[in-house]
Amino acid sequence: MNDIIHQLPPLIASHVLLAAAAMGLALLVGLPLGLASARRPRLAAVAVGFAGLVQTVPSLALLALFYPLLLALSAMIGGRIPALGFLPALLALSLYALLPILRNVVAGLQGIDAAVLQAADAVGMTPGQRLRLVEAPLAAPVAMAGIRTAAVWTIGGATLATTVGYPSLGNPIFAGLQIERWDLVLAGCVAAAALALITDGLLGLIERGVRQRRRVPTLTGVGLLILGLLLACLPLLPMSERSITIGAKNFSEQFILARLIGDRLERAGYRVTYREGLGSAVAFRALQSGDVDVYVEYSGTLWADTMGRKDAPSRKAMLDGIQSWMAAGPKTGLIGPLGFENAYALAARPNSGLTTIADLARKAPDLTLGADLEFLDRPEWRAIRDAYSLRFKATRAYSPTFMYRALQSGQADVISAFSSDGRIAADHLTILADPKGAMPHYDAILLASPARARDARFLSVLRPLVNAIRVEDMRAANYSVDRDTDKRTPEAAALWLDARAKVPR
Amino acid sequence: MSTEAKPALAYEQVSRRYAGVSAVDHVSLQVARGSFVALVGPSGSGKSTLLRLANRLDPPDTGRVLVDGHDIANADPVTLRRGIGYVFQNIGLFPHLSVAENIGIIPRLAGRGPVDVAVALERVGLGPELADRLPAQLSGGQQQRVGIARALAGEGKMLLMDEPFGALDPVTRDTLGKTVRWLHDALGLTTILVTHDMAEALLLAERIVVMAHGRIVADATPREMLAGEAGPEADALVAIPRAQTKRLSELAR
């Protein structure tokens, strides 16, 4: 529990900063646009229609869509627009906040009695005076209600910023979901909910002040809101100096290895920050652009996804191929393999009577395949499916943790396991042999950004990790984090694993 | 000096069309300074539009509107409107401002000093204790009195009233009409009252202009109207209160 309390303040700070910036941007766009729309019905239809359309996009997808968009934009102007982290999160959340603000500003302005507006003209108000003295105060209560709704959404939605590598209260939620640390999930949820409630309460106070035209509640609310914003952002102050950013995908092994790398770097005097929960495709692009300095990739993932290769060569040939491809193109660096594979494999319950994928092919029409969220879309699946003519009764996708549950409970008969997963040993699962060699290799490899690949001091810190980690140790470390009772934190597992690392030859 | 000789308000061949329909059709009319003119006619006859043309709430399509001898097309509409009191049928008080703030709005906009709200309220027959109330806390008649006080607080010499008593009960109508007539005389105003009620027009105004289909069809004093010298349209309108009066006196016998 202590480690959670320790983690939260900087996460709250960046969460609040993001939500406040997104609200600021949404207001900056939404208020003038609402004003313009209230006077031009056609613009109102277009603007509110667009904002409504944005709302229909699931928020996670909206965040994900900004990544390729910003990358393309960055390439177009040849500049360095960061495609990960703050910017895409800011843009997506602002777009989301736009609808309630826009709709309520328009509704507030259009709800004003026409006679009152005519009177404003008849007493000789200029358009500016009419806006300031009549329209703004009369529309304010309705507009404030929209701003409140937007603020609550934004604070909740900001937890998703974790998925594009911006630290937020989503970090403990997503990490906790992966490693089944419900206390982490709860801590993230409670903190985010508390932020939303406090903000809603203060905005409610302002709304009441505006509605009743009383200064005291309005000013108190505004004052407390600003004070809270400053207080929340206090932990961000010392974070400004240059530090190493370690990337991690969204499962335990990645969390553990990121901490292991981070510990080594910190002992060497580096400041370290983590970007966890990155998707496979996102992580390498982030490395290439320098948003992430170092992370652990798997050779087969890079080979098939990023390099677009369809073949499955030997271990050595694949690593050599990756090295020369990176030198020629993205200029990222291959520090080396860590020494174990986390390959895709098909696993079955111990009593299934299956030993090879060839056995499986005969029984598959009566069986259900449980797969992780990516597997069914991956070329590896197509490779073994076509090599063995696999045809299942049904296929279902799960997050990795729930996939193992599905196998145990019989919801799935075969799953797409990972060879370094601790649950294989713990559940006594049978890994089905691949006699045709259709599955490519998945060596864990340590990759560095273009700048770090040329940084000799940095490389000297991490080189001792090359070929230093045994697959049994990795499985045990993974299991110690994933198991249901007596869980280790990724930090503790990293320390344990580091102690067992082989001394380099 | 020279403006004294000119009419306070003059329309010269003014037309205004809405969506192809003539609301005001080549109207020429002069209103002498200090006179109380009633514009009478059925709904859609163009009387309200004619009023709105006087302070540029509506622009004319053709023709000129002159205030104190100056074409208002060349005037700043904001300054023009601050100098002309305007009262609406649906009152149009600012619901978020107190009675005092409503009354003081024109001097405030013009950057003049604060008005004496108690005096402004007394003029329209209201007590000073209403100053801090919001419009919603007043009766309809009180609201319209505040509307009139607001129109007069600009200290303009012209008062335009667009069916100001239309939404009020008969007793309030009657007393408010008397108040307006008294204010007209006491402040030396030029007043134009739009109404569809011929009896009201006959009792308050000294000149009655009858409109139909965007044109002026009669222009006469109340006496001429009652004497049947103002033409058939005017006679038709006068016939209604006359018939009512006759029936009432028959009932009383």
Interface residues (C-beta under 8 A of the other chain):
Chain A: D113 A115 V116 Q118 A119 A120 D121 A122 V123 G124 M125 T126 Q129 L133 V134 P137 L138 R213
Chain B: N55 L57 P77 V78 T79 L80 R81 R82 G83 Y86 F88 N90 I91 G92 L93 F94 P95 H96 I105 I106 L109 A110 R150 G154
